Amino acid sequence: MKRFYKEVSVAGQENVWQVTLDGRAIRTVGGQPQKVPTKALAEALAAEWAAQGEEIDPTSFILRDMADYALDVVGRDRAEAIASLLPYAETDTLCYRADPEDALFERQNEVWEPILCAVEARLGIRMQRVSGIMHKPQPAESLAVLRARLESADAFTLAALRNMSSLAASLLIALEALEPGADIAALWAAASLEEEWQADLWGRDWEAEERREKRTKAFALSAEFVGMVRG
């Protein structure tokens, strides 16, 4: 799609802000006004539009897509949006380790166990560790606590959690990224540990590296999105 606007700006006050293109307020994919709670987030959304060249790149609107998800999906059915996040805990990357005799097992324990223990201590839960690929159910009590944690989050934070959980294949890593002072780069390194391990073992190619770079950026932007929502 060719760029159809010249001027990008931000309008609003208090907790209602909108991006405008040539003076016209943007709407979500679902057709409703894209109203966001902070000026910082609106300015970041505007920057995505301003950065477009003569051709619009739909894949570059990471922040816009999260804002639209918050308004169109979470706003329409909050319970369903929360329910869709819980499977990322049921099969959480941090809980599924290689077989103990595998060299990868030691590396997973070294990197993942401190993160998992920190989440467990903070939330008062216990997660099942699994070696191999066979699924084992997580304790119902732990899943109930995680559900309650999600229910306390606002729609925009839930949108960011969905993005981070999907990228990391881990709800627990996504939740850890919400904590003040979280080391986002270290959390993403933990999420991509297996992928990096395989790349080091079998070699790297530019297409895979390009995909990893895009996913790394998307994870970091999702964390920034939460910070902008909080103001």
N, C-alpha and C positions, 0 to 999 in steps of 0.2 A: 504494500500500500504506500502511495506517495504521501509525503507530509502535506497536510491540508490546512495548516495554521502557521502563523508567524509569531505571535506573542503568547508567552506563557506567564501566568501570574497566579498569585494566591490571594483569596479574599475570605474574610470571616472575622470572628471575634469569639472570645472566651473559649468554649470547648467545641465549636463548630467551624471547621475550616474546609475550603474547597479549592481545587485547582481550576483555573479558567484558561481556555484556549481562545484567544482573540475575544475575550470578554464573556465567553459562554462557559458555564459551569459543566464540568465533566460528570458523566453518569457511569454507573457500574455496568458490567456486562449484563446484569439482570435488569437494567433500565432505571434504577433509582438514583437519586442524587448521591454522589460519592462524597459524603460528609465524614470528615475524620476529626478526632478529638483534640489534636494539638497542631499548632502552627509549624512546629519542627517536622512533623510527619508530612503535612501538606507541602512544605517546601522541598522535602526529599522526593515526594511524588512529582512535583513540578519539575525537578531537576531531571527526572527520567524522560519527561516529555521534551524538555529543552535540549537534551543531549542527542535527540534523533537527528539524523541527516535528511537528505532528500527522500530516502526510503525509510519507512518506519519498520523497525525490527521488533515484532511482537514478543520475542523471547527475552528481550531486555527489560521488560516491565515486571521485575520481581516484586517490588514494593506494591505496585498497583494491583497485581494479582492477589496479594495477601489482603489488601484493603477491600477488594471486591469480594473475596471469600468471606471476610468478617461480616460484611453487610448483606450479601446475597444468600450465603449458606448458613452461617451461624445465626444470623438475624432471623432467618426463616424457621430453622429447626435446631435450636441449641442442643437439645438432648441427643439428636442424631449425630451432630458434629462431635460431641464428646464421646459418644459410643464408637465413632469411627477411629478415635485415637487410641483406645484401649488395646486393640490388637498389637500395636507396636510395643506394648509392655509384655503382652503374653508371649511374644517371640523376640524379646529384646536382645539386640546384639551383645550387650554386656553379659548376658546370662548364658550364651551358647559358646562353649569353648571347644577347641580341638581335642582329640584324644590325648590323654596324659603322656603317652610315649612320643607324641609329635612335638617337634621343636617349637612350633607355633604356640603350643599350650603355655609354655613358660612365659613367652612374650605377652600373651593375652592376660595372664594372671598379673604380670608386672604392671601393665598399663590399665587394665579394666577394673581390677579388684579395688583399688583405692577409690575410684569414682563410684563404683557400685556400693561400697561400704559407706561412703559419704551420703549418698542418697538414702540408703536404708536408715542411717542414724538420724538424718534430718526429718524423715517422714515417719519413723517408727514402724518400718515394715521389714519383711524378710523375703528376698527373692531366691528362687530355686536356681542353682547353677547346674548346667547340663553339659556333659561332654559328648561330642558327637552330634549327629543331626536329628536324632529321634526327639520328637516334641514331648515335653513334660509340662503339665499345667502349673501355672503359678498359683500360690495360695489365694483363695478367694478374699481373705481379709486384706491382703496387700493390694489386690486390685480394687477393692472397695475404697481404700485410702487414696489410691491414685485417682479414682473417679471423683472423690470429694475434692481433691486438689484441683482437678480440671474444672469442676463446677464453680470454684471460687475465682476463676480467671475471667477476664473480660473478653469480648468477642474478638478483638484485635490480637490479644495475646494468644487466644486459641488458634487463630489463623497462623501465627508465627510458629506455634508448637506443631501444627500439622505439617508445615513446610520442613522444619528441622527434624521432626520424627521420621518423615518420609526419606529425607536425605541421609540421615544417620541410621535408619532402620532401628531406632531406639527412642522410646518415649523418655527413658531415664536420662539420656544424654541431653535431650531437648529441655527437660525440666531443670537439669543442672545449669544449662546455659542462661536460665532466667535469674540465677542467684547473683546478688551484687558482687562485683569483682570477679565474675567467672572468667576463666582463661579460655576464650572461645577457640583460639588456635589449637590449644591442647585438646580440647573436647573434640574438635573435628579430626585431629590426628588420631584420637582414640577410635572415633567412628570409622575411619578409613584404614585402620590398622591392617586388616586382612587384605584389602585391595593393594595396599602398598607392599605388604609382604610378598604377595604373588608377583607384583611388578618387579620387585628386586630379584625374585627368584628366577623368573622367566624372561625378563627383559621388558623394556618400555617402548611404546610407539607413540607417535605424535598425536594421533586421534584420541587415544585413551588419555593421554596427558591433558589434552584440550578439554575433554569431558570432565576430568578431575578438577581442572582449574575452574570451570564454570560452576561445578557443584560446591567447591570450596567457597567461592564468592557468594553463592546463594545462601549457604549456611550462615556466613558472617553477616550478610544483609538481613537475614531473618532475625538474628540477635539484635542488630542495630534497630530494626523495626520496633521491637519491644521497648527498647530504650527511648525511642521517639514517642511512642504511645504513652509512656509513663511521664514524659515531659522533663 
